[in-house]
């Protein structure tokens, strides 16, 4: 009986297991079956999804601050200061800085914001008059005759699109209010999460490794260490680069005499946290103000922006960020656009570090597959 089964087993092994293409198809089939099963029972994971969305924002904020403050806590700990006391001291310093910011800087920014809000209708009117002058110019009339463009129909279409945008904006006010509520709740929860991260963050890798089989712990530790280095490099580097961009733009705006220099520079600093897309978003309000001011101001703004971007691209980012992430700029753009379409603003912010983490995990899994399998042997 055993002799009759043995040849069949050999034939099965030869045709299936030793055939790389068939084995690859079987793996894809198993993955597809698992995806189909999880899709059919997705309602089971709804509570987990709600929990994840609730805790994601405070954990994300606490993680960013953890990577910024943890080196300071480690340094104070080396100076024989207890870790808890170091954290409390940092909290007191941060509360003091926030108090100074509220007392001195916030009123100045509030005046600029209110002034910009009051002036914005006039800016809009000036832009409309400028567009009307351009549309009524002889050059546009000649282009209209040549290209056979119906300007009234085009203006009507643009008006309809603007109306849709306004309606969608009013419909989105409820969503915005909900987002503000979630943000305030995250601000309340975040300090507690940050405290325990700073206090017990060193114990977390050991606890995770203790849950894994012994044979996987060494490689998993290497993966966790590389992920930690990638995230740390990105967060600290991107914040420093954004601060440098905001400071350089503030100096440049002051030199050319652009209105609302501090507010526009602050907007540029915050939006520059998102690489490539952030600067494009940041220049939009500055362009509007420069256009309605004068053509000379627009030219000055373009010069300042170009100089700052060259300084950032050639000197600041290579020195601060380095090239440790090893991500091509085109890849970054595609990752940001895809994450933005899938997950919105949160996806845009987390796109690059998330991609870096996935790249580390997939690279190590692929190396492990090559080591353990015979699929890549010569």
VENURBEL-V278893 format. One line per field, one symbol per residue. psi: psi as a letter, one per 20 degrees, with the letter a starting at -180 (. if undefined). burial: I if it has 9 or more other C-alpha atoms within 8 Angstrom, else O. A space follows every 50 residues. Layout:
psi = ???
burial = ???
This chain:
psi = ghhhhghghggghghfhioggghghgghggghggggghhhkhhhjghhgg gghgigghhgghgghghhhghgghghhhjjpqgghgghghggggggghgg ghgggghghhghghghghighgggghgghgghgghjrhghgghghgilpo gggghgggggggggggghghhjggggghhgghgghhhghghgghghghgj hhigghgghhiqqhhigghhggghghggggggggggghgggggggggghg gghhgikpqlggghhgghgghihoqghghhhhighhgghhgifqhghggg ghgggggghggghhggghhghbkhhlpqhhgggggggghghgjbghhggj gghghgghggghghhghhghghrjhjq.
burial = OOOOOOOOOOOIIIOIIOIIOIIOOOOOOOOOOOOOOOOOOOOOOOOOOO OOOOIOIIIOIIIIIIIIOIOOIIOIIOOOIOIOOIIOOOOOOOOOOOOI IIOOIIIOIOOIIOOIOOOOOOIOOIIOOOOOOOOOOOOIIOIIOOOOOO OOOIOOOOOOOOOOOOOOOOOOOOOOOOOOOIIOOIIOIIIOIIIIIIIO IOOOIOOOIOOOOOOOIOOIIOIIOIIOOIIIIIIIIIIIIIIIIIIIII OIIIOIOIOOIOIIIIIIIOIIIIOOIIIOOIIOOIIIIIIIOOOOIIOI IOOIIOOIOIIIIOIIIIOIIOOOOOOOOOOIIOIIIOIIOOIIOOIIIO IIIOIIIOOIIOOIOOOOOIOOOOOOOO
